[in-house]
Amino acid sequence: MVRISNVAFTGQRLSAQVSAEIRGEQRAMELWFDYPDTADFELRGEALVGGTLLIGMMSGQPIIVEDAPVSADFIAAAKRVQRVFRQWNPDLAIVDIKAEIAPQTRASTGIASSFSAGIDSFHSLIRNRDRITHLMTIGGHDRKGNDGTDFKLLLERIQPIAALAQKQLVAVNTNAFLVGFAFDVHWQYLQGATFCGIAHSLGFSEYIIPSSYTCRTAEPYGFHPILDPLWSTEATKVTHDSYTYYRTEKTEEISRHPEFLKHIQVCYHSPVSNCGKCSKCLRTAFTLDLLGVKDHCLPKADADAAIDGMTVTGDGYAQMVWEIAELAASRGKFAIEKRLRKKIKAYAIKRDLTRIARNMISPQVLEKFGVRDWRSETLQPSDPLIFRPARSAHKTAADAKA
């Protein structure tokens, strides 16, 4: 079983010991959440369940929460979410969550939106500015651990934005993602459950999640337009926002707000500065240049460097490059459009050949060439176009009841 024990609330830190058997090996690690001094918080288990849900699903073991109540609505929401994850990856189990059942006693009229200062979160802030009362920032997205330094720097960057937007900043630091890595679960799939657990624990009446992808390219991920609303309960509504907008459209909307434009933070390599060299920096800066925006905080890259640096490693990235190609064409930049479409075509050919190979070649041969499945490293959703039988070893009583 996945046991959550020794739950305590010391100062502003909620902590617990998480233990589980993974691949025949017993592992244990402390899970903690540091809440801000301004948070009206009570000792509850929603954040703990969110942070361990995929660990339970991967191990096929029930999640046992000791010493912290969880609402029945949240457990029901977690069961709905599990069904989606299992459709994405049939090797996962639908597991029971056993805890003291108690409704949340605090009601809040606050509406929180996740905020990282990126294009998606700025766009959701602008779209919902009249409704949002809080910006929620979560730290700890670091495989190597987090001593708090990066989180402090992140807050120094975001606090002026919250003040400018006249919203209250709620900043929660956690090692949930490091715990996920310790149990072989990648933070990309863990983050949605963790963030929603935190939002529920803080008692917001609504939690807005800015979209990462469009409805055209939404793929298995921790945040998803199908997945996120399933976390809604009677106490907290969860909304996946703006997935009908292209990233270029979001950028154009932000460009109309120069007071926010100078605070954009998009870099892959740093939470507090933009390197100007990674593909996210290059895509964003190039989009702003195509839109005719000159006064922004991203280092300027010439067209050749920007196009060469736009890596296409997945359908979501291909979508973003396609959007920029469409924008370039609308501005009469047909040579740029042609080069970008060539990159997309090269990616599509490689992707399709890879899918053919994975269906024709045995898993043993693939592994000899370094192509591994998720059980070798971290949890990955299955490719629905790879028609291999699931292990289906996780048939549990919980599956029958779900």
Backbone hydrogen bonds, N-H to C=O, Kabsch-Sander energy under -0.5 kcal/mol:
donor,donor_aa,acceptor,acceptor_aa,energy
2,V,62,P,-2.9
3,R,1,M,-0.8
3,R,19,S,-2.4
4,I,2,V,-0.5
4,I,64,I,-3.2
5,S,3,R,-0.7
5,S,17,Q,-2.6
8,A,15,S,-2.4
10,T,13,R,-2.5
11,G,9,F,-0.6
12,Q,10,T,-0.5
13,R,10,T,-2.6
14,L,12,Q,-0.5
14,L,33,F,-2.7
15,S,8,A,-2.6
15,S,13,R,-0.5
16,A,31,L,-2.0
17,Q,5,S,-3.3
18,V,16,A,-0.5
18,V,29,M,-2.9
19,S,3,R,-1.9
20,A,27,R,-2.3
22,I,20,A,-0.6
22,I,25,E,-3.0
25,E,22,I,-1.7
27,R,20,A,-3.0
29,M,18,V,-2.4
31,L,16,A,-3.2
33,F,14,L,-2.5
34,D,173,N,-3.5
35,Y,12,Q,-3.2
35,Y,33,F,-0.7
39,A,36,P,-1.6
41,F,39,A,-1.1
44,R,42,E,-0.8
45,G,69,P,-2.9
49,V,45,G,-2.5
50,G,46,E,-2.6
51,G,47,A,-2.1
52,T,48,L,-0.7
52,T,49,V,-1.0
53,L,49,V,-1.2
56,G,52,T,-2.1
57,M,53,L,-2.1
58,M,54,L,-2.4
59,S,55,I,-1.9
60,G,56,G,-1.7
61,Q,56,G,-1.3
63,I,96,D,-2.7
64,I,2,V,-3.1
64,I,62,P,-0.6
65,V,63,I,-0.6
65,V,98,K,-3.0
66,E,4,I,-2.8
66,E,64,I,-0.6
70,V,100,E,-2.7
75,I,71,S,-1.8
76,A,72,A,-2.3
77,A,73,D,-2.2
78,A,74,F,-2.5
79,K,75,I,-1.7
80,R,76,A,-1.8
81,V,77,A,-2.4
82,Q,78,A,-2.1
83,R,79,K,-1.4
84,V,80,R,-1.2
85,F,81,V,-2.1
86,R,82,Q,-2.5
87,Q,83,R,-1.5
88,W,84,V,-2.0
89,N,85,F,-2.2
92,L,89,N,-2.2
93,A,57,M,-2.1
95,V,93,A,-0.7
98,K,63,I,-3.1
98,K,96,D,-0.5
99,A,97,I,-0.6
102,A,70,V,-1.4
102,A,100,E,-0.6
112,A,206,E,-2.4
113,S,134,H,-1.8
114,S,208,I,-2.3
115,F,136,M,-2.3
122,F,118,G,-2.3
123,H,119,I,-2.3
124,S,120,D,-2.1
125,L,121,S,-2.0
126,I,122,F,-2.4
127,R,123,H,-2.6
128,N,124,S,-2.1
129,R,126,I,-0.9
131,R,128,N,-1.4
132,I,128,N,-2.7
133,T,111,I,-2.7
134,H,111,I,-2.2
135,L,168,Q,-2.4
136,M,113,S,-2.6
136,M,134,H,-0.5
137,T,135,L,-0.6
137,T,170,V,-2.4
139,G,172,V,-2.3
142,D,140,G,-2.4
145,G,142,D,-1.1
152,K,148,G,-2.1
153,L,149,T,-2.1
154,L,150,D,-2.5
155,L,151,F,-2.4
156,E,152,K,-2.0
157,R,153,L,-1.3
158,I,154,L,-2.2
159,Q,155,L,-2.9
161,I,158,I,-0.5
162,A,158,I,-2.3
163,A,159,Q,-2.3
164,L,160,P,-2.3
165,A,161,I,-2.6
166,Q,162,A,-0.6
166,Q,163,A,-0.6
167,K,162,A,-2.8
168,Q,133,T,-2.3
170,V,135,L,-3.2
171,A,169,L,-0.6
172,V,137,T,-2.7
172,V,170,V,-0.5
173,N,34,D,-1.7
175,N,32,W,-1.4
179,V,175,N,-2.4
180,G,176,A,-2.2
181,F,177,F,-2.0
182,A,178,L,-1.9
183,F,179,V,-1.3
183,F,180,G,-0.6
184,D,181,F,-1.7
185,V,180,G,-3.5
186,H,184,D,-0.5
189,Y,186,H,-1.5
190,L,186,H,-1.3
191,Q,187,W,-2.3
194,T,190,L,-2.2
195,F,191,Q,-3.1
196,C,192,G,-2.4
197,G,193,A,-2.1
198,I,194,T,-2.1
199,A,195,F,-2.5
200,H,196,C,-2.4
201,S,197,G,-2.1
202,L,198,I,-1.6
203,G,200,H,-1.2
204,F,199,A,-1.5
205,S,110,G,-2.0
206,E,110,G,-1.1
207,Y,237,K,-3.0
208,I,112,A,-3.3
209,I,239,T,-3.5
211,S,241,D,-2.2
215,C,243,Y,-1.8
217,T,214,T,-0.6
218,A,214,T,-0.8
222,G,188,Q,-1.8
228,D,224,H,-2.8
230,L,227,L,-1.3
231,W,228,D,-2.1
232,S,229,P,-1.8
233,T,236,T,-3.0
237,K,205,S,-2.4
239,T,207,Y,-2.7
239,T,237,K,-0.5
241,D,209,I,-2.8
241,D,239,T,-0.7
245,Y,242,S,-1.4
250,K,246,Y,-2.1
251,T,247,R,-2.5
252,E,248,T,-2.1
253,E,249,E,-2.1
254,I,250,K,-2.3
255,S,251,T,-2.0
256,R,252,E,-0.5
256,R,253,E,-1.1
257,H,254,I,-2.4
260,F,257,H,-2.0
261,L,257,H,-1.9
262,K,258,P,-1.1
263,H,260,F,-2.4
264,I,261,L,-1.1
265,Q,117,A,-3.0
275,C,273,S,-0.5
282,L,278,C,-2.6
283,R,279,S,-2.8
284,T,280,K,-2.3
285,A,281,C,-2.7
286,F,282,L,-2.4
287,T,283,R,-2.1
288,L,284,T,-2.3
289,D,285,A,-2.1
290,L,286,F,-2.4
291,L,287,T,-1.9
292,G,289,D,-1.3
293,V,288,L,-2.9
294,K,292,G,-0.6
296,H,294,K,-1.3
297,C,261,L,-0.8
306,A,302,D,-2.5
307,I,303,A,-2.7
308,D,304,D,-2.5
309,G,305,A,-1.8
310,M,306,A,-0.6
310,M,307,I,-1.0
311,T,309,G,-1.4
313,T,311,T,-0.6
318,A,314,G,-2.4
319,Q,315,D,-2.2
320,M,316,G,-1.7
321,V,317,Y,-2.3
322,W,318,A,-2.6
323,E,319,Q,-2.3
324,I,320,M,-1.8
325,A,321,V,-2.3
326,E,322,W,-2.5
327,L,323,E,-2.3
328,A,324,I,-2.7
329,A,325,A,-2.3
330,S,326,E,-2.1
331,R,327,L,-1.0
331,R,328,A,-0.6
332,G,329,A,-1.6
333,K,328,A,-3.1
334,F,332,G,-1.3
337,E,333,K,-2.1
338,K,334,F,-2.3
339,R,335,A,-1.8
340,L,336,I,-2.3
341,R,337,E,-2.4
342,K,338,K,-1.7
343,K,339,R,-1.4
344,I,340,L,-1.9
345,K,341,R,-2.4
346,A,342,K,-2.2
347,Y,343,K,-2.0
348,A,344,I,-2.5
349,I,345,K,-2.3
350,K,346,A,-2.0
351,R,347,Y,-3.0
352,D,348,A,-2.4
353,L,349,I,-2.4
354,T,350,K,-2.2
355,R,351,R,-2.1
356,I,352,D,-2.1
357,A,353,L,-2.5
358,R,354,T,-2.5
359,N,355,R,-1.4
360,M,356,I,-1.5
361,I,357,A,-2.9
366,L,362,S,-2.2
367,E,363,P,-2.3
368,K,364,Q,-1.3
369,F,365,V,-1.0
369,F,366,L,-0.8
370,G,367,E,-1.8
371,V,366,L,-2.6
372,R,370,G,-0.8
376,S,373,D,-1.8
377,E,373,D,-0.5
377,E,374,W,-0.9
379,L,184,D,-1.8
382,S,88,W,-0.9
386,I,383,D,-2.3
387,F,385,L,-0.9
388,R,386,I,-2.1
396,T,394,H,-0.8
399,D,396,T,-0.5
400,A,396,T,-1.3
401,K,397,A,-1.6
402,A,398,A,-1.5
